[in-house]
Amino acid sequence: MTHKDLEVYKLSLNLVEDIYKLTEDFPSSENFGLTSQLRRAAVSLPSNVAEGSSRGSTKDFIRFLNIASGSLSEIETQLVIAERIGYITFDGALQNNIITVRKMLYRLKQGLTKKLSK
């Protein structure tokens, strides 16, 4: 089993696509600001899931899942900012995807933590 088999990885890739499509319509003045920040945080999410799963240690995997969770919180915060300044409507579908990925990361971390404590 590799990171490619993890559902959280697959959903994270979908989120990256959603963010890229969403930020296409941001003003060009945001290319080095919010657009760049959102895209980097989005790419970081599945990248850290992949890297952590490939590290060979449960402790490392948990650490990288924590980093991925941080990236997800960054994405959420930046989307709220984008909505507050009028670039987007932070809709239910995108919010639901973020909630789903957050729950999956949490459950995966819980399972690995239990495995670590055995």
DRENTOR-536299 format. One record per atom (N, C-alpha, C, O): residue number from 0; atom name; x, y, z. Coordinates in steps of 0.2 Angstrom, whole numbers, plus 5000, padded with zeros to 4 digits. Example, Ala and Ser with C-alpha at 12.3 -4.5 7.8 and 13.67 -1.06 7.14 Angstrom:
<pts>
i 0	at N	xx 5066	yy 4972	zz 5039
i 0	at CA	xx 5062	yy 4978	zz 5039
i 0	at C	xx 5066	yy 4984	zz 5039
i 0	at O	xx 5071	yy 4983	zz 5042
i 1	at N	xx 5064	yy 4989	zz 5035
i 1	at CA	xx 5068	yy 4995	zz 5036
i 1	at C	xx 5064	yy 5000	zz 5039
i 1	at O	xx 5067	yy 5006	zz 5040
</pts>
This chain:
<pts>
i 0	at N	xx 5004	yy 4994	zz 5000
i 0	at CA	xx 5000	yy 5000	zz 5000
i 0	at C	xx 5004	yy 5006	zz 5000
i 0	at O	xx 5009	yy 5007	zz 5004
i 1	at N	xx 5003	yy 5011	zz 4996
i 1	at CA	xx 5006	yy 5017	zz 4996
i 1	at C	xx 5002	yy 5023	zz 4997
i 1	at O	xx 4996	yy 5022	zz 4998
i 2	at N	xx 5004	yy 5029	zz 4997
i 2	at CA	xx 5000	yy 5035	zz 4998
i 2	at C	xx 4995	yy 5036	zz 4993
i 2	at O	xx 4990	yy 5038	zz 4994
i 3	at N	xx 4996	yy 5033	zz 4987
i 3	at CA	xx 4991	yy 5033	zz 4981
i 3	at C	xx 4985	yy 5030	zz 4983
i 3	at O	xx 4980	yy 5031	zz 4980
i 4	at N	xx 4985	yy 5025	zz 4988
i 4	at CA	xx 4979	yy 5021	zz 4990
i 4	at C	xx 4975	yy 5024	zz 4995
i 4	at O	xx 4970	yy 5022	zz 4997
i 5	at N	xx 4978	yy 5029	zz 4998
i 5	at CA	xx 4975	yy 5033	zz 5004
i 5	at C	xx 4969	yy 5037	zz 5001
i 5	at O	xx 4970	yy 5042	zz 4997
i 6	at N	xx 4963	yy 5037	zz 5004
i 6	at CA	xx 4958	yy 5041	zz 5002
i 6	at C	xx 4959	yy 5048	zz 5003
i 6	at O	xx 4957	yy 5053	zz 4999
i 7	at N	xx 4962	yy 5050	zz 5009
i 7	at CA	xx 4963	yy 5056	zz 5011
i 7	at C	xx 4968	yy 5060	zz 5006
i 7	at O	xx 4968	yy 5066	zz 5004
i 8	at N	xx 4973	yy 5056	zz 5003
i 8	at CA	xx 4977	yy 5058	zz 4998
i 8	at C	xx 4973	yy 5060	zz 4991
i 8	at O	xx 4974	yy 5065	zz 4988
i 9	at N	xx 4969	yy 5056	zz 4989
i 9	at CA	xx 4965	yy 5057	zz 4983
i 9	at C	xx 4960	yy 5063	zz 4984
i 9	at O	xx 4960	yy 5067	zz 4979
i 10	at N	xx 4957	yy 5064	zz 4990
i 10	at CA	xx 4953	yy 5069	zz 4991
i 10	at C	xx 4957	yy 5076	zz 4991
i 10	at O	xx 4955	yy 5081	zz 4989
i 11	at N	xx 4963	yy 5075	zz 4994
i 11	at CA	xx 4967	yy 5081	zz 4994
i 11	at C	xx 4969	yy 5083	zz 4987
i 11	at O	xx 4970	yy 5089	zz 4986
i 12	at N	xx 4971	yy 5079	zz 4983
i 12	at CA	xx 4972	yy 5081	zz 4976
i 12	at C	xx 4966	yy 5084	zz 4973
i 12	at O	xx 4967	yy 5089	zz 4969
i 13	at N	xx 4960	yy 5082	zz 4974
i 13	at CA	xx 4954	yy 5085	zz 4972
i 13	at C	xx 4954	yy 5092	zz 4974
i 13	at O	xx 4952	yy 5097	zz 4970
i 14	at N	xx 4956	yy 5093	zz 4980
i 14	at CA	xx 4955	yy 5100	zz 4983
i 14	at C	xx 4960	yy 5104	zz 4980
i 14	at O	xx 4959	yy 5110	zz 4979
i 15	at N	xx 4966	yy 5102	zz 4978
i 15	at CA	xx 4971	yy 5106	zz 4975
i 15	at C	xx 4968	yy 5108	zz 4968
i 15	at O	xx 4969	yy 5114	zz 4966
i 16	at N	xx 4965	yy 5104	zz 4964
i 16	at CA	xx 4962	yy 5106	zz 4958
i 16	at C	xx 4957	yy 5111	zz 4959
i 16	at O	xx 4956	yy 5116	zz 4955
i 17	at N	xx 4953	yy 5110	zz 4964
i 17	at CA	xx 4947	yy 5115	zz 4966
i 17	at C	xx 4951	yy 5122	zz 4967
i 17	at O	xx 4948	yy 5127	zz 4965
i 18	at N	xx 4956	yy 5122	zz 4971
i 18	at CA	xx 4959	yy 5128	zz 4973
i 18	at C	xx 4962	yy 5132	zz 4967
i 18	at O	xx 4962	yy 5138	zz 4966
i 19	at N	xx 4965	yy 5128	zz 4962
i 19	at CA	xx 4968	yy 5131	zz 4956
i 19	at C	xx 4963	yy 5134	zz 4952
i 19	at O	xx 4964	yy 5139	zz 4949
i 20	at N	xx 4957	yy 5130	zz 4951
i 20	at CA	xx 4952	yy 5133	zz 4947
i 20	at C	xx 4949	yy 5139	zz 4950
i 20	at O	xx 4947	yy 5144	zz 4947
i 21	at N	xx 4948	yy 5139	zz 4957
i 21	at CA	xx 4945	yy 5145	zz 4960
i 21	at C	xx 4949	yy 5151	zz 4959
i 21	at O	xx 4947	yy 5156	zz 4958
i 22	at N	xx 4956	yy 5150	zz 4960
i 22	at CA	xx 4960	yy 5156	zz 4960
i 22	at C	xx 4962	yy 5158	zz 4953
i 22	at O	xx 4965	yy 5164	zz 4952
i 23	at N	xx 4960	yy 5155	zz 4948
i 23	at CA	xx 4961	yy 5157	zz 4941
i 23	at C	xx 4957	yy 5164	zz 4940
i 23	at O	xx 4960	yy 5168	zz 4936
i 24	at N	xx 4952	yy 5165	zz 4944
i 24	at CA	xx 4948	yy 5171	zz 4943
i 24	at C	xx 4950	yy 5177	zz 4948
i 24	at O	xx 4947	yy 5182	zz 4948
i 25	at N	xx 4955	yy 5176	zz 4952
i 25	at CA	xx 4957	yy 5181	zz 4956
i 25	at C	xx 4961	yy 5186	zz 4952
i 25	at O	xx 4963	yy 5185	zz 4947
i 26	at N	xx 4961	yy 5192	zz 4955
i 26	at CA	xx 4964	yy 5198	zz 4951
i 26	at C	xx 4971	yy 5196	zz 4950
i 26	at O	xx 4974	yy 5193	zz 4954
i 27	at N	xx 4974	yy 5199	zz 4945
i 27	at CA	xx 4981	yy 5198	zz 4943
i 27	at C	xx 4986	yy 5201	zz 4949
i 27	at O	xx 4991	yy 5199	zz 4950
i 28	at N	xx 4983	yy 5206	zz 4952
i 28	at CA	xx 4987	yy 5209	zz 4958
i 28	at C	xx 4988	yy 5204	zz 4963
i 28	at O	xx 4992	yy 5205	zz 4968
i 29	at N	xx 4984	yy 5198	zz 4963
i 29	at CA	xx 4985	yy 5193	zz 4969
i 29	at C	xx 4990	yy 5188	zz 4967
i 29	at O	xx 4991	yy 5183	zz 4971
i 30	at N	xx 4993	yy 5188	zz 4961
i 30	at CA	xx 4997	yy 5182	zz 4958
i 30	at C	xx 5002	yy 5181	zz 4963
i 30	at O	xx 5004	yy 5175	zz 4964
i 31	at N	xx 5005	yy 5186	zz 4966
i 31	at CA	xx 5011	yy 5184	zz 4971
i 31	at C	xx 5008	yy 5185	zz 4978
i 31	at O	xx 5012	yy 5185	zz 4983
i 32	at N	xx 5002	yy 5185	zz 4979
i 32	at CA	xx 4999	yy 5186	zz 4986
i 32	at C	xx 4994	yy 5180	zz 4988
i 32	at O	xx 4997	yy 5174	zz 4988
i 33	at N	xx 4988	yy 5181	zz 4988
i 33	at CA	xx 4983	yy 5176	zz 4990
i 33	at C	xx 4983	yy 5170	zz 4985
i 33	at O	xx 4983	yy 5165	zz 4988
i 34	at N	xx 4983	yy 5171	zz 4979
i 34	at CA	xx 4983	yy 5166	zz 4974
i 34	at C	xx 4989	yy 5161	zz 4975
i 34	at O	xx 4988	yy 5155	zz 4976
i 35	at N	xx 4995	yy 5164	zz 4976
i 35	at CA	xx 5001	yy 5160	zz 4977
i 35	at C	xx 5001	yy 5156	zz 4984
i 35	at O	xx 5003	yy 5151	zz 4984
i 36	at N	xx 4999	yy 5160	zz 4989
i 36	at CA	xx 4998	yy 5157	zz 4996
i 36	at C	xx 4993	yy 5151	zz 4996
i 36	at O	xx 4995	yy 5146	zz 4998
i 37	at N	xx 4987	yy 5152	zz 4993
i 37	at CA	xx 4982	yy 5147	zz 4993
i 37	at C	xx 4985	yy 5141	zz 4989
i 37	at O	xx 4984	yy 5135	zz 4991
i 38	at N	xx 4988	yy 5142	zz 4983
i 38	at CA	xx 4990	yy 5136	zz 4979
i 38	at C	xx 4996	yy 5132	zz 4982
i 38	at O	xx 4996	yy 5126	zz 4982
i 39	at N	xx 5001	yy 5136	zz 4986
i 39	at CA	xx 5006	yy 5133	zz 4989
i 39	at C	xx 5003	yy 5128	zz 4995
i 39	at O	xx 5006	yy 5123	zz 4996
i 40	at N	xx 4999	yy 5131	zz 4999
i 40	at CA	xx 4996	yy 5127	zz 5004
i 40	at C	xx 4992	yy 5121	zz 5002
i 40	at O	xx 4992	yy 5116	zz 5005
i 41	at N	xx 4988	yy 5122	zz 4996
i 41	at CA	xx 4985	yy 5117	zz 4993
i 41	at C	xx 4989	yy 5111	zz 4991
i 41	at O	xx 4988	yy 5105	zz 4992
i 42	at N	xx 4995	yy 5113	zz 4988
i 42	at CA	xx 4999	yy 5108	zz 4985
i 42	at C	xx 5003	yy 5104	zz 4991
i 42	at O	xx 5005	yy 5098	zz 4991
i 43	at N	xx 5004	yy 5108	zz 4996
i 43	at CA	xx 5007	yy 5105	zz 5002
i 43	at C	xx 5003	yy 5100	zz 5006
i 43	at O	xx 5006	yy 5095	zz 5009
i 44	at N	xx 4997	yy 5100	zz 5005
i 44	at CA	xx 4993	yy 5095	zz 5009
i 44	at C	xx 4994	yy 5088	zz 5006
i 44	at O	xx 4996	yy 5084	zz 5010
i 45	at N	xx 4993	yy 5086	zz 5000
i 45	at CA	xx 4994	yy 5080	zz 4998
i 45	at C	xx 5001	yy 5078	zz 4998
i 45	at O	xx 5003	yy 5072	zz 4998
i 46	at N	xx 5006	yy 5083	zz 4997
i 46	at CA	xx 5013	yy 5082	zz 4997
i 46	at C	xx 5015	yy 5079	zz 5003
i 46	at O	xx 5019	yy 5075	zz 5004
i 47	at N	xx 5013	yy 5082	zz 5009
i 47	at CA	xx 5015	yy 5080	zz 5015
i 47	at C	xx 5012	yy 5073	zz 5017
i 47	at O	xx 5015	yy 5069	zz 5021
i 48	at N	xx 5006	yy 5072	zz 5015
i 48	at CA	xx 5003	yy 5065	zz 5016
i 48	at C	xx 5007	yy 5060	zz 5012
i 48	at O	xx 5009	yy 5055	zz 5015
i 49	at N	xx 5009	yy 5061	zz 5006
i 49	at CA	xx 5013	yy 5057	zz 5002
i 49	at C	xx 5020	yy 5056	zz 5005
i 49	at O	xx 5023	yy 5050	zz 5006
i 50	at N	xx 5023	yy 5061	zz 5007
i 50	at CA	xx 5030	yy 5061	zz 5010
i 50	at C	xx 5030	yy 5057	zz 5017
i 50	at O	xx 5034	yy 5053	zz 5018
i 51	at N	xx 5025	yy 5059	zz 5021
i 51	at CA	xx 5024	yy 5055	zz 5028
i 51	at C	xx 5023	yy 5048	zz 5027
i 51	at O	xx 5026	yy 5044	zz 5031
i 52	at N	xx 5019	yy 5046	zz 5022
i 52	at CA	xx 5018	yy 5039	zz 5021
i 52	at C	xx 5024	yy 5035	zz 5019
i 52	at O	xx 5024	yy 5029	zz 5020
i 53	at N	xx 5028	yy 5039	zz 5016
i 53	at CA	xx 5034	yy 5035	zz 5013
i 53	at C	xx 5040	yy 5035	zz 5017
i 53	at O	xx 5046	yy 5033	zz 5016
i 54	at N	xx 5040	yy 5038	zz 5023
i 54	at CA	xx 5045	yy 5039	zz 5028
i 54	at C	xx 5047	yy 5033	zz 5031
i 54	at O	xx 5053	yy 5032	zz 5033
i 55	at N	xx 5043	yy 5028	zz 5032
i 55	at CA	xx 5045	yy 5022	zz 5034
i 55	at C	xx 5044	yy 5021	zz 5042
i 55	at O	xx 5045	yy 5016	zz 5045
i 56	at N	xx 5042	yy 5027	zz 5045
i 56	at CA	xx 5041	yy 5027	zz 5052
i 56	at C	xx 5034	yy 5030	zz 5054
i 56	at O	xx 5032	yy 5035	zz 5051
i 57	at N	xx 5030	yy 5026	zz 5058
i 57	at CA	xx 5024	yy 5029	zz 5060
i 57	at C	xx 5024	yy 5036	zz 5064
i 57	at O	xx 5020	yy 5040	zz 5062
i 58	at N	xx 5030	yy 5037	zz 5067
i 58	at CA	xx 5030	yy 5043	zz 5071
i 58	at C	xx 5031	yy 5049	zz 5065
i 58	at O	xx 5028	yy 5054	zz 5066
i 59	at N	xx 5035	yy 5048	zz 5060
i 59	at CA	xx 5036	yy 5052	zz 5055
i 59	at C	xx 5030	yy 5054	zz 5051
i 59	at O	xx 5028	yy 5059	zz 5049
i 60	at N	xx 5026	yy 5048	zz 5050
i 60	at CA	xx 5020	yy 5049	zz 5046
i 60	at C	xx 5015	yy 5054	zz 5050
i 60	at O	xx 5012	yy 5058	zz 5047
i 61	at N	xx 5015	yy 5053	zz 5056
i 61	at CA	xx 5010	yy 5057	zz 5061
i 61	at C	xx 5013	yy 5064	zz 5060
i 61	at O	xx 5009	yy 5069	zz 5060
i 62	at N	xx 5019	yy 5065	zz 5061
i 62	at CA	xx 5022	yy 5072	zz 5060
i 62	at C	xx 5020	yy 5075	zz 5054
i 62	at O	xx 5018	yy 5081	zz 5054
i 63	at N	xx 5020	yy 5072	zz 5048
i 63	at CA	xx 5019	yy 5075	zz 5042
i 63	at C	xx 5011	yy 5076	zz 5041
i 63	at O	xx 5009	yy 5080	zz 5037
i 64	at N	xx 5007	yy 5071	zz 5044
i 64	at CA	xx 5000	yy 5072	zz 5044
i 64	at C	xx 4998	yy 5079	zz 5048
i 64	at O	xx 4994	yy 5082	zz 5046
i 65	at N	xx 5002	yy 5080	zz 5053
i 65	at CA	xx 5001	yy 5086	zz 5057
i 65	at C	xx 5003	yy 5092	zz 5053
i 65	at O	xx 4999	yy 5097	zz 5053
i 66	at N	xx 5008	yy 5092	zz 5049
i 66	at CA	xx 5010	yy 5097	zz 5044
i 66	at C	xx 5004	yy 5098	zz 5039
i 66	at O	xx 5002	yy 5104	zz 5037
i 67	at N	xx 5001	yy 5093	zz 5036
i 67	at CA	xx 4996	yy 5093	zz 5031
i 67	at C	xx 4990	yy 5096	zz 5034
i 67	at O	xx 4986	yy 5100	zz 5031
i 68	at N	xx 4988	yy 5095	zz 5041
i 68	at CA	xx 4983	yy 5098	zz 5044
i 68	at C	xx 4984	yy 5105	zz 5045
i 68	at O	xx 4979	yy 5109	zz 5044
i 69	at N	xx 4990	yy 5107	zz 5046
i 69	at CA	xx 4991	yy 5114	zz 5046
i 69	at C	xx 4990	yy 5118	zz 5040
i 69	at O	xx 4988	yy 5123	zz 5039
i 70	at N	xx 4992	yy 5114	zz 5034
i 70	at CA	xx 4991	yy 5117	zz 5027
i 70	at C	xx 4984	yy 5118	zz 5026
i 70	at O	xx 4981	yy 5122	zz 5023
i 71	at N	xx 4980	yy 5113	zz 5028
i 71	at CA	xx 4972	yy 5113	zz 5027
i 71	at C	xx 4969	yy 5119	zz 5031
i 71	at O	xx 4965	yy 5122	zz 5029
i 72	at N	xx 4972	yy 5120	zz 5037
i 72	at CA	xx 4970	yy 5126	zz 5041
i 72	at C	xx 4971	yy 5133	zz 5037
i 72	at O	xx 4968	yy 5138	zz 5037
i 73	at N	xx 4977	yy 5133	zz 5034
i 73	at CA	xx 4980	yy 5139	zz 5030
i 73	at C	xx 4975	yy 5140	zz 5025
i 73	at O	xx 4972	yy 5145	zz 5023
i 74	at N	xx 4973	yy 5134	zz 5021
i 74	at CA	xx 4969	yy 5135	zz 5015
i 74	at C	xx 4962	yy 5138	zz 5018
i 74	at O	xx 4959	yy 5142	zz 5015
i 75	at N	xx 4959	yy 5135	zz 5023
i 75	at CA	xx 4953	yy 5137	zz 5025
i 75	at C	xx 4953	yy 5145	zz 5027
i 75	at O	xx 4948	yy 5149	zz 5026
i 76	at N	xx 4958	yy 5147	zz 5031
i 76	at CA	xx 4959	yy 5154	zz 5033
i 76	at C	xx 4959	yy 5158	zz 5027
i 76	at O	xx 4956	yy 5164	zz 5026
i 77	at N	xx 4963	yy 5156	zz 5022
i 77	at CA	xx 4964	yy 5160	zz 5016
i 77	at C	xx 4958	yy 5161	zz 5012
i 77	at O	xx 4957	yy 5166	zz 5008
i 78	at N	xx 4954	yy 5156	zz 5012
i 78	at CA	xx 4947	yy 5156	zz 5008
i 78	at C	xx 4943	yy 5161	zz 5012
i 78	at O	xx 4939	yy 5164	zz 5009
i 79	at N	xx 4943	yy 5161	zz 5018
i 79	at CA	xx 4939	yy 5165	zz 5022
i 79	at C	xx 4941	yy 5173	zz 5021
i 79	at O	xx 4937	yy 5177	zz 5020
i 80	at N	xx 4947	yy 5174	zz 5020
i 80	at CA	xx 4950	yy 5180	zz 5018
i 80	at C	xx 4948	yy 5182	zz 5011
i 80	at O	xx 4945	yy 5188	zz 5010
i 81	at N	xx 4948	yy 5178	zz 5007
i 81	at CA	xx 4946	yy 5179	zz 5000
i 81	at C	xx 4939	yy 5181	zz 4999
i 81	at O	xx 4937	yy 5185	zz 4995
i 82	at N	xx 4935	yy 5177	zz 5004
i 82	at CA	xx 4928	yy 5179	zz 5004
i 82	at C	xx 4926	yy 5186	zz 5007
i 82	at O	xx 4922	yy 5190	zz 5004
i 83	at N	xx 4930	yy 5187	zz 5012
i 83	at CA	xx 4929	yy 5194	zz 5016
i 83	at C	xx 4931	yy 5200	zz 5011
i 83	at O	xx 4928	yy 5205	zz 5012
i 84	at N	xx 4936	yy 5199	zz 5007
i 84	at CA	xx 4938	yy 5204	zz 5002
i 84	at C	xx 4934	yy 5204	zz 4996
i 84	at O	xx 4935	yy 5208	zz 4991
i 85	at N	xx 4929	yy 5199	zz 4995
i 85	at CA	xx 4925	yy 5199	zz 4989
i 85	at C	xx 4927	yy 5195	zz 4983
i 85	at O	xx 4924	yy 5196	zz 4978
i 86	at N	xx 4932	yy 5191	zz 4984
i 86	at CA	xx 4934	yy 5188	zz 4978
i 86	at C	xx 4930	yy 5181	zz 4977
i 86	at O	xx 4929	yy 5179	zz 4971
i 87	at N	xx 4928	yy 5178	zz 4982
i 87	at CA	xx 4924	yy 5172	zz 4981
i 87	at C	xx 4918	yy 5172	zz 4986
i 87	at O	xx 4917	yy 5176	zz 4990
i 88	at N	xx 4914	yy 5167	zz 4985
i 88	at CA	xx 4909	yy 5165	zz 4990
i 88	at C	xx 4912	yy 5158	zz 4992
i 88	at O	xx 4912	yy 5153	zz 4988
i 89	at N	xx 4913	yy 5158	zz 4998
i 89	at CA	xx 4916	yy 5151	zz 5001
i 89	at C	xx 4910	yy 5147	zz 5002
i 89	at O	xx 4907	yy 5146	zz 5007
i 90	at N	xx 4909	yy 5143	zz 4997
i 90	at CA	xx 4903	yy 5139	zz 4996
i 90	at C	xx 4903	yy 5132	zz 5000
i 90	at O	xx 4908	yy 5130	zz 5003
i 91	at N	xx 4897	yy 5129	zz 5001
i 91	at CA	xx 4896	yy 5123	zz 5005
i 91	at C	xx 4900	yy 5117	zz 5002
i 91	at O	xx 4903	yy 5114	zz 5006
i 92	at N	xx 4901	yy 5117	zz 4996
i 92	at CA	xx 4904	yy 5111	zz 4993
i 92	at C	xx 4911	yy 5111	zz 4995
i 92	at O	xx 4914	yy 5106	zz 4997
i 93	at N	xx 4915	yy 5117	zz 4994
i 93	at CA	xx 4922	yy 5118	zz 4996
i 93	at C	xx 4923	yy 5117	zz 5003
i 93	at O	xx 4927	yy 5114	zz 5006
i 94	at N	xx 4918	yy 5120	zz 5007
i 94	at CA	xx 4919	yy 5119	zz 5015
i 94	at C	xx 4918	yy 5112	zz 5017
i 94	at O	xx 4921	yy 5109	zz 5021
i 95	at N	xx 4913	yy 5108	zz 5013
i 95	at CA	xx 4912	yy 5101	zz 5015
i 95	at C	xx 4918	yy 5097	zz 5013
i 95	at O	xx 4920	yy 5092	zz 5017
i 96	at N	xx 4921	yy 5099	zz 5008
i 96	at CA	xx 4928	yy 5095	zz 5006
i 96	at C	xx 4933	yy 5096	zz 5011
i 96	at O	xx 4936	yy 5091	zz 5013
i 97	at N	xx 4934	yy 5102	zz 5013
i 97	at CA	xx 4939	yy 5104	zz 5019
i 97	at C	xx 4937	yy 5100	zz 5025
i 97	at O	xx 4942	yy 5097	zz 5028
i 98	at N	xx 4931	yy 5100	zz 5027
i 98	at CA	xx 4929	yy 5096	zz 5033
i 98	at C	xx 4930	yy 5089	zz 5032
i 98	at O	xx 4933	yy 5086	zz 5037
i 99	at N	xx 4929	yy 5086	zz 5027
i 99	at CA	xx 4930	yy 5079	zz 5025
i 99	at C	xx 4937	yy 5077	zz 5026
i 99	at O	xx 4939	yy 5072	zz 5029
i 100	at N	xx 4941	yy 5081	zz 5023
i 100	at CA	xx 4948	yy 5080	zz 5023
i 100	at C	xx 4951	yy 5081	zz 5030
i 100	at O	xx 4955	yy 5076	zz 5032
i 101	at N	xx 4949	yy 5086	zz 5034
i 101	at CA	xx 4951	yy 5087	zz 5040
i 101	at C	xx 4949	yy 5080	zz 5045
i 101	at O	xx 4953	yy 5078	zz 5049
i 102	at N	xx 4943	yy 5078	zz 5044
i 102	at CA	xx 4941	yy 5072	zz 5048
i 102	at C	xx 4945	yy 5066	zz 5046
i 102	at O	xx 4947	yy 5062	zz 5050
i 103	at N	xx 4947	yy 5065	zz 5040
i 103	at CA	xx 4950	yy 5059	zz 5037
i 103	at C	xx 4958	yy 5060	zz 5040
i 103	at O	xx 4960	yy 5055	zz 5042
i 104	at N	xx 4961	yy 5066	zz 5040
i 104	at CA	xx 4967	yy 5067	zz 5043
i 104	at C	xx 4967	yy 5065	zz 5050
i 104	at O	xx 4972	yy 5062	zz 5053
i 105	at N	xx 4962	yy 5067	zz 5054
i 105	at CA	xx 4961	yy 5066	zz 5061
i 105	at C	xx 4961	yy 5059	zz 5062
i 105	at O	xx 4964	yy 5056	zz 5067
i 106	at N	xx 4957	yy 5055	zz 5059
i 106	at CA	xx 4956	yy 5048	zz 5060
i 106	at C	xx 4962	yy 5044	zz 5058
i 106	at O	xx 4964	yy 5039	zz 5062
i 107	at N	xx 4965	yy 5046	zz 5053
i 107	at CA	xx 4972	yy 5043	zz 5051
i 107	at C	xx 4977	yy 5044	zz 5057
i 107	at O	xx 4980	yy 5039	zz 5058
i 108	at N	xx 4977	yy 5050	zz 5059
i 108	at CA	xx 4982	yy 5051	zz 5065
i 108	at C	xx 4980	yy 5047	zz 5071
i 108	at O	xx 4985	yy 5045	zz 5074
i 109	at N	xx 4974	yy 5047	zz 5072
i 109	at CA	xx 4972	yy 5043	zz 5078
i 109	at C	xx 4974	yy 5036	zz 5077
i 109	at O	xx 4976	yy 5033	zz 5082
i 110	at N	xx 4972	yy 5033	zz 5072
i 110	at CA	xx 4974	yy 5026	zz 5070
i 110	at C	xx 4982	yy 5025	zz 5071
i 110	at O	xx 4984	yy 5019	zz 5074
i 111	at N	xx 4985	yy 5029	zz 5068
i 111	at CA	xx 4993	yy 5028	zz 5069
i 111	at C	xx 4995	yy 5029	zz 5076
i 111	at O	xx 5000	yy 5026	zz 5078
i 112	at N	xx 4992	yy 5034	zz 5079
i 112	at CA	xx 4994	yy 5035	zz 5086
i 112	at C	xx 4993	yy 5029	zz 5091
i 112	at O	xx 4997	yy 5027	zz 5095
i 113	at N	xx 4987	yy 5025	zz 5089
i 113	at CA	xx 4986	yy 5019	zz 5093
i 113	at C	xx 4991	yy 5014	zz 5091
i 113	at O	xx 4993	yy 5010	zz 5095
i 114	at N	xx 4992	yy 5013	zz 5085
i 114	at CA	xx 4997	yy 5008	zz 5082
i 114	at C	xx 5004	yy 5010	zz 5086
i 114	at O	xx 5008	yy 5005	zz 5088
i 115	at N	xx 5006	yy 5016	zz 5087
i 115	at CA	xx 5012	yy 5018	zz 5090
i 115	at C	xx 5012	yy 5016	zz 5097
i 115	at O	xx 5018	yy 5014	zz 5100
i 116	at N	xx 5007	yy 5017	zz 5100
i 116	at CA	xx 5007	yy 5015	zz 5108
i 116	at C	xx 5006	yy 5008	zz 5109
i 116	at O	xx 5006	yy 5006	zz 5115
i 117	at N	xx 5006	yy 5004	zz 5104
i 117	at CA	xx 5005	yy 4996	zz 5106
i 117	at C	xx 5012	yy 4993	zz 5107
i 117	at O	xx 5013	yy 4987	zz 5108
</pts>
